[in-house]
Amino acid sequence: MSRLSSGGGDLSRRFMEALAIDEYRQGRVSKAELRRILGFETRPALDGFLKEHGVFEEYTLDDLEHDRQDLQRAGF
């Protein structure tokens, strides 16, 4: 057990983060739910946390096309 706590940080927080990340990866919690579970106030803060833990969202060509259309409608 001492090896686990020697990794730094609050052990119970690290376990909770690991479980929450796994639930997000499995699609059992949404990004908004994950943000609330982990206590992040903003989406960019959560995005940074996920990036640090190697969790990246899938961004498809359809997503890109939707974003392009949204920008075009907004006049960009």
Stockholm file with secondary structure:
# STOCKHOLM 1.0

chainA/1-76         MSRLSSGGGDLSRRFMEALAIDEYRQGRVSKAELRRILGFETRPALDGFLKEHGVFEEYTLDDLEHDRQDLQRAGF
#=GR chainA/1-76 SS CHHHHTTSSCHHHHHHHHHHHHHHHTTSSCHHHHHHHHTCSSHHHHHHHHHHTTCCCCCCHHHHHHHHHHHHHTTC
#=GC SS_cons        CHHHHTTSSCHHHHHHHHHHHHHHHTTSSCHHHHHHHHTCSSHHHHHHHHHHTTCCCCCCHHHHHHHHHHHHHTTC
//
